[in-house]
């Protein structure tokens, strides 16, 4: 732990870079996944093809995808964000669609009977009921982005992966240990926080909280 204490400022900077990268990925991922999920939840025949394409994208090795994007976007955070957004889509869209399609049709019919239009039904009924599944998808996508994001240091995207790569190259086990602990701390904290939100949303639906 001496390396962490002696280089706390630089490690904190890399930690912040990793967090920023993850937040940017989640922001852009949700901009795509939310409307896409609503679309394929409404248009049933699109679900199979869209989820199949997203599944194939998710299976592409991360390092290969990063390298493929370099000729188009160069080095840095841009190709990293694009690749990580692509990986997050399967986790987000799949959970979002499951949440929307599992909303009780009787509840939707009741909302329709109360005079709610389509937008009101979505905002006041479908979205709150599907929110726990969406949050579960966000949690999975966040953990995936944190983990795969360490490899993005290979293309100069910064973050805690920098410590891991430098540690391996120079056989500096203190850097490797510090980087591993920092990534684990970020992942565990994110998982705990999002799991808490997920449970609160579920309790709100059940009327227990």
C-alpha positions in Angstrom: 0.0 0.0 0.0 3.0 2.3 0.2 2.6 3.0 -3.5 -0.9 4.3 -3.0 0.1 6.5 -0.1 3.1 7.9 -2.0 1.2 8.5 -5.2 -2.3 9.3 -3.9 -2.8 12.3 -6.2 -2.0 10.5 -9.4 -4.0 7.4 -8.4 -7.0 9.7 -7.5 -6.7 11.3 -10.9 -6.8 8.0 -12.7 -9.7 6.9 -10.5 -11.6 10.1 -11.5 -10.8 9.5 -15.1 -12.2 6.0 -14.9 -15.3 7.3 -13.2 -15.8 10.0 -15.8 -15.4 7.4 -18.6 -18.0 5.1 -17.0 -20.5 8.0 -16.5 -20.1 9.2 -20.1 -20.6 5.6 -21.4 -23.8 5.3 -19.3 -25.1 8.7 -20.5 -24.7 7.9 -24.2 -25.8 4.3 -23.7 -29.1 5.3 -22.1 -29.7 7.9 -24.9 -29.7 5.0 -27.3 -31.1 2.1 -25.2 -34.2 3.8 -23.8 -35.9 4.7 -27.1 -34.6 1.5 -28.8 -36.0 -0.6 -26.0 -39.4 1.2 -26.2 -39.4 0.7 -30.0 -38.7 -3.1 -29.9 -41.1 -3.6 -27.0 -43.8 -2.1 -29.1 -42.8 -3.7 -32.4 -42.4 -7.3 -31.4 -40.9 -8.6 -34.6 -37.9 -6.3 -34.1 -36.9 -7.9 -30.8 -35.2 -11.0 -32.2 -33.1 -9.3 -34.9 -32.1 -6.3 -32.7 -31.1 -8.4 -29.7 -29.3 -10.8 -32.0 -27.2 -8.0 -33.4 -26.5 -6.6 -30.0 -25.5 -10.1 -28.8 -23.0 -10.5 -31.6 -21.5 -7.1 -30.8 -21.2 -8.0 -27.2 -19.1 -11.1 -28.1 -16.5 -9.1 -30.0 -13.2 -9.1 -27.9 -12.8 -5.6 -26.4 -9.2 -5.2 -27.4 -10.0 -6.1 -31.0 -12.9 -3.6 -31.1 -10.7 -0.9 -29.6 -8.1 -1.4 -32.3 -10.6 -1.5 -35.1 -11.9 1.9 -34.0 -8.5 3.5 -33.9 -8.3 4.2 -37.7 -11.6 6.0 -37.6 -11.4 7.9 -34.3 -7.7 7.8 -33.3 -6.5 7.1 -29.8 -8.1 8.4 -26.6 -11.5 8.4 -25.0 -13.6 8.7 -28.1 -13.1 5.1 -29.4 -13.2 3.8 -25.9 -16.6 5.4 -25.3 -18.0 4.2 -28.6 -16.9 0.6 -27.9 -18.2 0.6 -24.4 -21.5 2.1 -25.4 -21.8 -0.7 -27.9 -21.1 -3.3 -25.3 -23.7 -1.8 -22.9 -26.5 -1.9 -25.3 -27.3 -5.6 -24.9 -27.5 -5.4 -21.1 -29.6 -2.2 -21.1 -31.9 -2.9 -24.0 -32.6 -6.5 -23.0 -33.5 -5.6 -19.4 -35.5 -2.5 -20.5 -37.6 -4.6 -22.9 -38.2 -7.3 -20.3 -39.4 -4.7 -17.8 -41.7 -3.1 -20.3 -43.2 -6.3 -21.7 -43.8 -7.7 -18.2 -46.0 -4.8 -17.1 -49.4 -6.2 -16.3 -51.8 -5.6 -19.2 -54.6 -5.1 -16.7 -52.8 -2.2 -15.2 -52.3 -0.6 -18.6 -56.0 -1.2 -19.5 -57.0 0.4 -16.2 -54.9 3.4 -17.0 -56.4 3.6 -20.4 -59.9 3.4 -18.9 -59.0 6.4 -16.7 -58.5 8.4 -19.8 -54.7 8.5 -19.9 -53.2 8.9 -23.3 -50.2 6.8 -24.5 -47.6 9.2 -23.2 -49.2 9.5 -19.8 -49.5 5.7 -19.5 -45.8 5.4 -20.3 -44.6 8.0 -17.9 -47.0 7.3 -15.0 -47.5 3.6 -15.3 -45.1 1.6 -17.6 -41.9 3.5 -16.7 -42.2 3.2 -12.9 -43.1 -0.5 -13.1 -40.3 -1.3 -15.5 -37.8 0.8 -13.6 -36.4 -2.0 -11.4 -35.4 -4.0 -14.4 -33.9 -1.0 -16.1 -31.9 -0.3 -13.0 -30.7 -3.9 -13.0 -29.5 -3.4 -16.6 -27.8 -0.1 -15.7 -26.0 -1.9 -12.8 -24.8 -4.7 -15.1 -23.8 -2.2 -17.8 -21.9 -0.1 -15.2 -19.9 -3.0 -13.9 -19.2 -4.2 -17.5 -18.0 -0.7 -18.4 -15.8 -0.4 -15.4 -14.2 -3.8 -16.1 -13.8 -3.4 -19.9 -12.8 0.2 -19.4 -9.5 -0.9 -17.8 -8.5 -2.3 -21.2 -9.2 1.1 -22.8 -6.0 2.4 -21.2 -4.3 0.5 -24.0 -5.5 3.1 -26.5 -4.6 6.0 -24.2 -8.1 6.5 -22.8 -6.7 6.9 -19.3 -8.3 5.5 -16.2 -7.1 2.8 -13.7 -6.1 0.4 -16.5 -3.1 2.7 -16.9 -1.7 1.4 -13.6 -2.3 -2.2 -14.6 -0.6 -1.9 -17.9 2.3 0.1 -16.5 2.7 -2.4 -13.7 2.7 -5.4 -16.1 5.2 -3.7 -18.4 7.6 -2.7 -15.7 6.9 -5.7 -13.4 5.9 -3.2 -10.7 3.6 -5.3 -8.5 2.7 -2.3 -6.3 1.1 -0.6 -9.3 -0.7 -3.8 -10.3 -2.1 -4.2 -6.8 -3.0 -0.6 -6.4 -4.8 -0.6 -9.8 -6.6 -3.8 -9.0 -7.8 -2.5 -5.6 -8.9 0.8 -7.1 -10.9 -0.9 -9.9 -12.5 -3.3 -7.4 -13.4 -0.4 -5.0 -15.1 1.5 -7.9 -17.0 -1.6 -9.1 -18.1 -2.6 -5.6 -19.2 0.9 -4.7 -21.2 1.3 -8.0 -22.8 -2.1 -7.5 -23.8 -1.3 -4.0 -25.3 2.1 -4.9 -27.2 0.9 -7.9 -28.4 -2.2 -6.1 -29.7 0.1 -3.4 -31.6 2.1 -6.0 -32.9 -1.1 -7.6 -34.3 -2.3 -4.3 -35.9 1.1 -3.5 -37.6 1.1 -6.8 -38.9 -2.4 -6.3 -40.1 -1.6 -2.8 -41.9 1.5 -4.1 -43.8 -0.7 -6.6 -44.7 -3.3 -3.9 -45.7 -0.6 -1.4 -43.1 -1.6 1.1 -41.0 1.6 1.2 
